[in-house]
Amino acid sequence: MKCPFCGSLDTQVIDSRVNEAGDAIRRRRRCATCEKRFTTWETAELRPPQIVKANGMREDFSETKLRESFRRALHKRPVSTELVDAAVDRIRQMLLTRGAREVPAREVGELVMHELKKLDKVAYIRFASVYKSFQDPDDFRDVLHDLEHAPPHGVDDLFE
């Protein structure tokens, strides 16, 4: 770490402490050249991936946009805010832990559909009708048939 006073690269850590929340480390340092002391903070940087749209455009991941998708699909459905928050958190965590810099929007849509299928079947069908651009009643019948006859699967199955 470069000394902020003299610019020397010869600094030493003399004390380290984790903050109360446990998500940052405070380090007291001493410059070997000018002997002044200073504090640095170390935190983890978790950046959500960029979302790659079908047209090739990229946009930053938006938890607000994700939440809005759930809100629209679940409009007037008996699903608590806590369950929606948990679903949004699972999707956000999955995207962060994958470590990819970019994720196709289609994969995010599949994650939303997976979560909606667990929360509320009507909301799942609403979302699927828009997401998959249903054109006629047969599209609805196909999704209903799949819902009734599909074996249970985990979210990991979506990306294998």
Secondary structure, 3 states (H helix, E strand, C coil): CCCCCCCCCCEEEEEEEECCCCCEEEEEEEECCCCCEEEEEEECCCCCCEEECCCCCEEECCHHHHHHHHHHHCCCCCCCHHHHHHHHHHHHHHHHHHCCCEEEHHHHHHHHHHHHHHHCHHHHHHHHHHHCCCCCHHHHHHHHHHHHHCCCCCHHHHHC
